[in-house]
Amino acid sequence: MTVTIYHNPKCSTSRNTLKLLNEKGVKPKIVAYLETPLSTDEIKGLLKKLKVDARGLLRKKEAAPLGLDTDAMTEAQLIAAMVKHPILIQRPVVVNGAKAVLARPPETVLSIL
């Protein structure tokens, strides 16, 4: 089982999710997505696995300081903004094969293990 966590170590929810995975004996692949931004295709793949559109993965409160009017943006524009500004991506996202969850709260991750 290869589990991947899209992780922000500064986020307590992300840290708690990683801790929970470790407690369950899962040693996930850790993707520090702020340091290594995701590509358009990678974001589209996450959206498909999460079964959400780009707005479902968007951290709206991070958009305002960047001067982005996300309400007026198309799906493609939102994805492009996430590629350029990875801080816009909700975290943590955990992927296990074809399944993925936004682990908010951290216990949500248990549904895909």
C-alpha positions in Angstrom: 0.0 0.0 0.0 1.5 3.3 -1.1 -0.1 6.2 0.7 0.9 9.8 -0.2 0.2 12.9 1.9 0.4 16.3 0.4 1.8 18.0 3.5 2.4 21.4 4.9 4.5 21.0 8.1 3.4 24.4 9.3 -0.3 23.2 9.4 -1.4 21.6 12.6 -4.1 19.5 10.8 -1.5 18.3 8.4 0.9 17.4 11.2 -1.8 15.6 13.1 -2.8 13.6 10.0 0.7 12.5 9.5 1.0 11.5 13.1 -2.3 9.5 12.8 -1.0 7.7 9.7 2.2 6.8 11.5 0.3 5.6 14.6 -1.7 3.3 12.2 1.6 1.9 10.9 1.4 3.7 7.6 4.6 5.3 6.4 3.4 7.6 3.7 5.3 9.3 0.9 5.4 12.9 2.0 5.0 15.6 -0.7 5.9 19.0 0.6 3.7 20.7 -2.1 4.7 24.3 -1.0 8.3 23.5 -1.8 7.6 21.3 -4.9 4.4 22.8 -6.5 2.1 20.4 -8.3 1.6 20.5 -12.0 -1.8 21.1 -13.7 -2.1 17.4 -14.4 -1.3 16.5 -10.8 -3.9 18.8 -9.5 -6.5 17.5 -12.0 -5.6 14.0 -10.9 -6.2 14.9 -7.2 -9.5 16.6 -8.0 -10.7 13.4 -9.8 -9.7 11.2 -6.9 -11.3 13.6 -4.4 -14.4 13.9 -6.6 -14.5 17.6 -6.2 -14.0 20.6 -8.5 -11.2 23.1 -8.0 -13.3 25.2 -5.6 -13.5 22.1 -3.4 -9.7 22.1 -3.0 -9.4 25.9 -2.7 -8.3 27.8 0.4 -10.3 30.9 -0.2 -8.8 32.9 2.7 -5.4 32.6 1.0 -6.7 34.0 -2.3 -7.5 37.5 -1.0 -4.0 38.5 -0.1 -2.9 37.4 -3.5 -5.5 39.7 -5.1 -7.5 36.9 -6.6 -11.2 37.0 -7.1 -11.8 33.3 -7.0 -15.6 33.7 -7.4 -15.1 35.1 -10.9 -12.5 32.5 -11.9 -13.1 29.5 -14.2 -12.1 26.0 -13.2 -9.0 26.3 -15.5 -8.1 29.6 -13.9 -8.4 28.2 -10.4 -6.2 25.3 -11.3 -3.6 27.6 -12.9 -3.7 29.7 -9.7 -3.0 26.6 -7.6 -0.1 25.7 -9.7 1.4 29.2 -9.4 0.4 29.7 -5.7 0.3 26.3 -4.0 -0.7 27.9 -0.7 -4.2 28.0 -2.3 -4.5 24.2 -2.0 -6.3 22.8 1.0 -4.3 20.4 3.1 -3.6 17.8 3.9 -4.7 15.6 1.0 -4.0 11.9 1.4 -4.1 9.5 -1.5 -4.2 5.7 -1.3 -4.4 4.2 -4.8 -7.5 5.5 -6.6 -8.9 7.0 -3.4 -8.2 10.3 -1.8 -9.5 12.5 1.0 -9.0 16.0 2.3 -8.1 15.0 5.9 -10.0 17.7 7.7 -10.4 16.5 10.4 -7.4 14.2 10.4 -9.6 11.1 11.2 -11.1 11.4 7.8 -8.0 9.6 6.5 -9.1 6.4 8.1 -11.8 6.0 5.5 -9.3 5.2 2.8 -6.8 3.0 4.7 
